[in-house]
Amino acid sequence: MKQPNIVWISTHDINPDLGCYAGVWPGAEQAVTPNLDRLAAEGARFDAAFAAAPVCAPARSAIMTGCFPTAIGTMHMRTKAVPPPEVRLLPEYFRGAGYWTANNVFTDFQVEVPPTVFDECSPSAHWRNRPDPDQPFFAAFHGMTTHESQIYLDDAAFAAATPHVDDADRHRPGSVPVPPYYPDSAVFRIAIARYFDLITEMDHWVGAILAELEEDGLVDDTIVVFWSDHGRGMPRAKRWPNEAGLREPLIVRWPGRIAPGTVVSDLVHTMDLAPTMLAAAGLPVPTHMHGVPLFDADGALAQAPNQYTYAGRDRMDEAEDTSRTVRDTRYRYIRHFHPDRSAMQHTQYPDHLATWGELRQLHSEEARQLATGQLPDLLTPLQRSLVAASRPAEELYDVAADPHETRNIATDPAHAAVLARMRNALTGWQDRYGDLGLRPEAELLAGWRPGGKPHATAAPIVVETADGLAAECPTAGSSVVWTTDPPGNTREQTALERVAGIPAEDGRRWHLYTRPVTTGSDTVWFQAHRLGFEPSPEITVSLPVPAPEGSR
């Protein structure tokens, strides 16, 4: 069977606010998303997909490894973790199986991305750049259009950021739905309207990628997956372990395998995508992955792949926190390990955003009301809970009856049995996989980088055999790359690469070692890499230059 191509299209900071989710997710009927609606109609729409964390890098680390961040050390926002040796980034498995792997362009996966992972990682990375047009490919496109930062641009910059949104499709602040946990103010209405406009712009970008697949005649041979990393970039969504922080759009199209118009209501993690892609391509799923395949190589959907979905909130930049959550088909349970801390601790980056400022300003004005003997009336108790100095140790919500999670029923005797079951589910998850977020971060860092220095990957051992140059590295969890490009072939890093966290590269074309190397070059360079470690020294192998034919 021919292996399928795989195209991942990811965006930032949105819930299932797409037209195809109207009636499934509150507010989705506002969306103008014809391309994604068509993609869902041509494949499967997953109605209960959840991120492993409510912030980008930890959530993406789960998707790219198939592992819970709390189990492999990638749970704190803006860290460079050292995962266990068995953990690799998903595209490396595809590259080892003969796929061309391309990444355009985001690499915010909580680990330094070694050259073992992608054949091409740049702002121009594309399946069209593969040298062999018959080679199967894994190509990921990560868009920034809907990132929270774009909501808060000035008017001119926002107009420039949304050039493909027709005036008739623009969302008017006066007509957008405002969730009950937000004050119904101009600041929030403008932010929500802009959020939906950015989704429309993003949909245009998605349409352009899908059109390129059609132009290249690749639609029938390609699995297309669309996903977001976590919820919308506003309070009680991004950075919160609530429904709006974790509920995601997930759409998969696979012509001839997954029937058009399929709707999946089962609970899934976006983390499940890693094992799913391997299973779909007929490749073995590593036993260390925590995710489960959602469908197989025939496109047959798994039945009830998850009884629960799990997630965690940990350090958010400088805001120290630890919360864990579990969701079943009806209830969400949240446990806060620091209930004495505000859910909205000061955090330098989001605190400059207008919606955060609005909540803080209204809360401050309420304090002045109290100081003058007035009852505060600018925020509801639910809205006030976002900025309160503390929070309950436990939260429990009947999401089916209360989709906005407005009523915490953790102390309701009628739900005592549900509370006990969800508590046990959460504790069982932590016991099964471990929870590194419960350990001091300084302790983790001391083990990962003793004295502040990363562990070194051992130099690969290269021997000449009858089949070519064979290489191996004694460092557990390492992979070997090789090249015939000499050192010094450097290129300057682009601005987009710097913003996306892509490290500067030397411009040489490194190949993933999978079998003995045979090449017409007289010199081959080898290097070993292990996630979180320093790369090994390069090993230079000089081969005898064959004598010209006919010489003596």
Order of alpha helices (4+ residues) and beta strands (2+ residues): beta-alpha-beta-alpha-alpha-alpha-beta-beta-beta-alpha-alpha-alpha-beta-alpha-beta-beta-beta-alpha-beta-beta-beta-alpha-alpha-beta-alpha-alpha-beta-beta-beta-alpha-beta-beta-beta
